[in-house]
Amino acid sequence: MNGNQSNVPSSALAPVRGEQQEDFDWKGVDVIIQTQPATAIYRNVHQAIVIRQEALNGDDDQFVFFATANDVRTLVNALRREIGDA
């Protein structure tokens, strides 16, 4: 085995609780990240930074625009504050 491969036997990856695949509750407490739309960040033709989120229900994608680097810094600082990293 090379350094990139796991030494964990495949039997160790089986469900521990003996649940059948079709019995798993995707709304249960074991699910830690719910399904969410794909999110992209890029610059548009006006050099604004865009956060774009994929529409999952057939509507238009959602967009948030930040015109200046200072706007982005303000956003990042607010996000850090919200996750307790400020």
PyMOL CGO cylinders between C-alpha atoms (Angstrom):
from pymol import cmd
from pymol.cgo import CYLINDER

trace = [
    CYLINDER, 0.00, 0.00, 0.00, 1.35, 3.46, -0.81, 0.3, 1, 1, 1, 1, 1, 1,
    CYLINDER, 1.35, 3.46, -0.81, 1.15, 6.51, 1.47, 0.3, 1, 1, 1, 1, 1, 1,
    CYLINDER, 1.15, 6.51, 1.47, -2.05, 7.74, -0.18, 0.3, 1, 1, 1, 1, 1, 1,
    CYLINDER, -2.05, 7.74, -0.18, -4.11, 4.66, 0.58, 0.3, 1, 1, 1, 1, 1, 1,
    CYLINDER, -4.11, 4.66, 0.58, -5.92, 3.96, 3.83, 0.3, 1, 1, 1, 1, 1, 1,
    CYLINDER, -5.92, 3.96, 3.83, -5.03, 0.98, 6.01, 0.3, 1, 1, 1, 1, 1, 1,
    CYLINDER, -5.03, 0.98, 6.01, -8.65, 0.80, 7.20, 0.3, 1, 1, 1, 1, 1, 1,
    CYLINDER, -8.65, 0.80, 7.20, -10.29, -2.47, 6.15, 0.3, 1, 1, 1, 1, 1, 1,
    CYLINDER, -10.29, -2.47, 6.15, -13.40, -2.08, 4.01, 0.3, 1, 1, 1, 1, 1, 1,
    CYLINDER, -13.40, -2.08, 4.01, -15.45, -3.87, 6.68, 0.3, 1, 1, 1, 1, 1, 1,
    CYLINDER, -15.45, -3.87, 6.68, -14.73, -0.93, 9.02, 0.3, 1, 1, 1, 1, 1, 1,
    CYLINDER, -14.73, -0.93, 9.02, -16.57, 1.38, 6.63, 0.3, 1, 1, 1, 1, 1, 1,
    CYLINDER, -16.57, 1.38, 6.63, -19.86, -0.53, 6.94, 0.3, 1, 1, 1, 1, 1, 1,
    CYLINDER, -19.86, -0.53, 6.94, -22.73, 1.04, 8.94, 0.3, 1, 1, 1, 1, 1, 1,
    CYLINDER, -22.73, 1.04, 8.94, -22.10, 0.44, 12.64, 0.3, 1, 1, 1, 1, 1, 1,
    CYLINDER, -22.10, 0.44, 12.64, -25.71, 0.37, 13.77, 0.3, 1, 1, 1, 1, 1, 1,
    CYLINDER, -25.71, 0.37, 13.77, -26.63, -2.46, 11.40, 0.3, 1, 1, 1, 1, 1, 1,
    CYLINDER, -26.63, -2.46, 11.40, -29.05, -0.21, 9.53, 0.3, 1, 1, 1, 1, 1, 1,
    CYLINDER, -29.05, -0.21, 9.53, -30.06, -1.09, 6.04, 0.3, 1, 1, 1, 1, 1, 1,
    CYLINDER, -30.06, -1.09, 6.04, -29.30, 1.57, 3.45, 0.3, 1, 1, 1, 1, 1, 1,
    CYLINDER, -29.30, 1.57, 3.45, -33.02, 2.19, 2.75, 0.3, 1, 1, 1, 1, 1, 1,
    CYLINDER, -33.02, 2.19, 2.75, -33.76, 2.69, 6.48, 0.3, 1, 1, 1, 1, 1, 1,
    CYLINDER, -33.76, 2.69, 6.48, -31.41, 5.65, 6.93, 0.3, 1, 1, 1, 1, 1, 1,
    CYLINDER, -31.41, 5.65, 6.93, -33.16, 8.85, 8.07, 0.3, 1, 1, 1, 1, 1, 1,
    CYLINDER, -33.16, 8.85, 8.07, -31.74, 11.78, 6.10, 0.3, 1, 1, 1, 1, 1, 1,
    CYLINDER, -31.74, 11.78, 6.10, -33.71, 14.17, 8.35, 0.3, 1, 1, 1, 1, 1, 1,
    CYLINDER, -33.71, 14.17, 8.35, -32.29, 12.61, 11.54, 0.3, 1, 1, 1, 1, 1, 1,
    CYLINDER, -32.29, 12.61, 11.54, -29.83, 13.98, 14.06, 0.3, 1, 1, 1, 1, 1, 1,
    CYLINDER, -29.83, 13.98, 14.06, -26.89, 12.16, 12.45, 0.3, 1, 1, 1, 1, 1, 1,
    CYLINDER, -26.89, 12.16, 12.45, -27.06, 14.41, 9.38, 0.3, 1, 1, 1, 1, 1, 1,
    CYLINDER, -27.06, 14.41, 9.38, -24.76, 17.34, 10.03, 0.3, 1, 1, 1, 1, 1, 1,
    CYLINDER, -24.76, 17.34, 10.03, -24.91, 19.20, 6.69, 0.3, 1, 1, 1, 1, 1, 1,
    CYLINDER, -24.91, 19.20, 6.69, -28.20, 19.54, 4.86, 0.3, 1, 1, 1, 1, 1, 1,
    CYLINDER, -28.20, 19.54, 4.86, -28.44, 19.75, 1.09, 0.3, 1, 1, 1, 1, 1, 1,
    CYLINDER, -28.44, 19.75, 1.09, -27.72, 23.23, -0.11, 0.3, 1, 1, 1, 1, 1, 1,
    CYLINDER, -27.72, 23.23, -0.11, -27.38, 24.97, -3.45, 0.3, 1, 1, 1, 1, 1, 1,
    CYLINDER, -27.38, 24.97, -3.45, -23.99, 25.17, -5.12, 0.3, 1, 1, 1, 1, 1, 1,
    CYLINDER, -23.99, 25.17, -5.12, -22.26, 28.50, -4.50, 0.3, 1, 1, 1, 1, 1, 1,
    CYLINDER, -22.26, 28.50, -4.50, -19.75, 30.32, -6.73, 0.3, 1, 1, 1, 1, 1, 1,
    CYLINDER, -19.75, 30.32, -6.73, -17.62, 33.42, -6.20, 0.3, 1, 1, 1, 1, 1, 1,
    CYLINDER, -17.62, 33.42, -6.20, -16.17, 35.36, -9.13, 0.3, 1, 1, 1, 1, 1, 1,
    CYLINDER, -16.17, 35.36, -9.13, -15.64, 38.84, -10.61, 0.3, 1, 1, 1, 1, 1, 1,
    CYLINDER, -15.64, 38.84, -10.61, -18.16, 40.14, -13.13, 0.3, 1, 1, 1, 1, 1, 1,
    CYLINDER, -18.16, 40.14, -13.13, -17.41, 42.38, -16.13, 0.3, 1, 1, 1, 1, 1, 1,
    CYLINDER, -17.41, 42.38, -16.13, -17.58, 45.46, -13.85, 0.3, 1, 1, 1, 1, 1, 1,
    CYLINDER, -17.58, 45.46, -13.85, -14.94, 43.90, -11.55, 0.3, 1, 1, 1, 1, 1, 1,
    CYLINDER, -14.94, 43.90, -11.55, -17.45, 43.56, -8.70, 0.3, 1, 1, 1, 1, 1, 1,
    CYLINDER, -17.45, 43.56, -8.70, -17.15, 40.40, -6.64, 0.3, 1, 1, 1, 1, 1, 1,
    CYLINDER, -17.15, 40.40, -6.64, -20.23, 38.23, -7.06, 0.3, 1, 1, 1, 1, 1, 1,
    CYLINDER, -20.23, 38.23, -7.06, -21.55, 35.47, -4.84, 0.3, 1, 1, 1, 1, 1, 1,
    CYLINDER, -21.55, 35.47, -4.84, -23.93, 33.38, -6.91, 0.3, 1, 1, 1, 1, 1, 1,
    CYLINDER, -23.93, 33.38, -6.91, -26.07, 30.56, -5.62, 0.3, 1, 1, 1, 1, 1, 1,
    CYLINDER, -26.07, 30.56, -5.62, -27.69, 27.94, -7.82, 0.3, 1, 1, 1, 1, 1, 1,
    CYLINDER, -27.69, 27.94, -7.82, -31.49, 27.90, -7.99, 0.3, 1, 1, 1, 1, 1, 1,
    CYLINDER, -31.49, 27.90, -7.99, -32.80, 24.47, -7.09, 0.3, 1, 1, 1, 1, 1, 1,
    CYLINDER, -32.80, 24.47, -7.09, -36.48, 25.01, -7.86, 0.3, 1, 1, 1, 1, 1, 1,
    CYLINDER, -36.48, 25.01, -7.86, -36.26, 26.28, -11.43, 0.3, 1, 1, 1, 1, 1, 1,
    CYLINDER, -36.26, 26.28, -11.43, -36.22, 29.96, -10.48, 0.3, 1, 1, 1, 1, 1, 1,
    CYLINDER, -36.22, 29.96, -10.48, -33.34, 32.30, -11.30, 0.3, 1, 1, 1, 1, 1, 1,
    CYLINDER, -33.34, 32.30, -11.30, -30.01, 31.97, -9.48, 0.3, 1, 1, 1, 1, 1, 1,
    CYLINDER, -30.01, 31.97, -9.48, -29.50, 34.33, -6.54, 0.3, 1, 1, 1, 1, 1, 1,
    CYLINDER, -29.50, 34.33, -6.54, -26.74, 36.97, -6.70, 0.3, 1, 1, 1, 1, 1, 1,
    CYLINDER, -26.74, 36.97, -6.70, -24.99, 39.22, -4.17, 0.3, 1, 1, 1, 1, 1, 1,
    CYLINDER, -24.99, 39.22, -4.17, -22.60, 41.88, -5.49, 0.3, 1, 1, 1, 1, 1, 1,
    CYLINDER, -22.60, 41.88, -5.49, -19.72, 43.64, -3.67, 0.3, 1, 1, 1, 1, 1, 1,
    CYLINDER, -19.72, 43.64, -3.67, -18.37, 46.64, -5.59, 0.3, 1, 1, 1, 1, 1, 1,
    CYLINDER, -18.37, 46.64, -5.59, -15.18, 47.34, -3.62, 0.3, 1, 1, 1, 1, 1, 1,
    CYLINDER, -15.18, 47.34, -3.62, -12.48, 45.42, -1.79, 0.3, 1, 1, 1, 1, 1, 1,
    CYLINDER, -12.48, 45.42, -1.79, -13.56, 47.24, 1.38, 0.3, 1, 1, 1, 1, 1, 1,
    CYLINDER, -13.56, 47.24, 1.38, -17.07, 45.82, 0.95, 0.3, 1, 1, 1, 1, 1, 1,
    CYLINDER, -17.07, 45.82, 0.95, -15.60, 42.32, 0.76, 0.3, 1, 1, 1, 1, 1, 1,
    CYLINDER, -15.60, 42.32, 0.76, -13.45, 42.94, 3.86, 0.3, 1, 1, 1, 1, 1, 1,
    CYLINDER, -13.45, 42.94, 3.86, -16.57, 44.06, 5.70, 0.3, 1, 1, 1, 1, 1, 1,
    CYLINDER, -16.57, 44.06, 5.70, -18.35, 40.86, 4.64, 0.3, 1, 1, 1, 1, 1, 1,
    CYLINDER, -18.35, 40.86, 4.64, -15.42, 38.65, 5.68, 0.3, 1, 1, 1, 1, 1, 1,
    CYLINDER, -15.42, 38.65, 5.68, -15.19, 40.39, 9.06, 0.3, 1, 1, 1, 1, 1, 1,
    CYLINDER, -15.19, 40.39, 9.06, -18.93, 39.93, 9.62, 0.3, 1, 1, 1, 1, 1, 1,
    CYLINDER, -18.93, 39.93, 9.62, -18.66, 36.23, 8.71, 0.3, 1, 1, 1, 1, 1, 1,
    CYLINDER, -18.66, 36.23, 8.71, -15.72, 35.80, 11.11, 0.3, 1, 1, 1, 1, 1, 1,
    CYLINDER, -15.72, 35.80, 11.11, -17.74, 37.51, 13.85, 0.3, 1, 1, 1, 1, 1, 1,
    CYLINDER, -17.74, 37.51, 13.85, -20.66, 35.14, 13.22, 0.3, 1, 1, 1, 1, 1, 1,
    CYLINDER, -20.66, 35.14, 13.22, -18.52, 32.01, 13.50, 0.3, 1, 1, 1, 1, 1, 1,
    CYLINDER, -18.52, 32.01, 13.50, -16.69, 33.35, 16.54, 0.3, 1, 1, 1, 1, 1, 1,
    CYLINDER, -16.69, 33.35, 16.54, -13.39, 33.91, 14.75, 0.3, 1, 1, 1, 1, 1, 1,
    CYLINDER, -13.39, 33.91, 14.75, -13.17, 37.70, 15.08, 0.3, 1, 1, 1, 1, 1, 1,
]
cmd.load_cgo(trace, "trace")
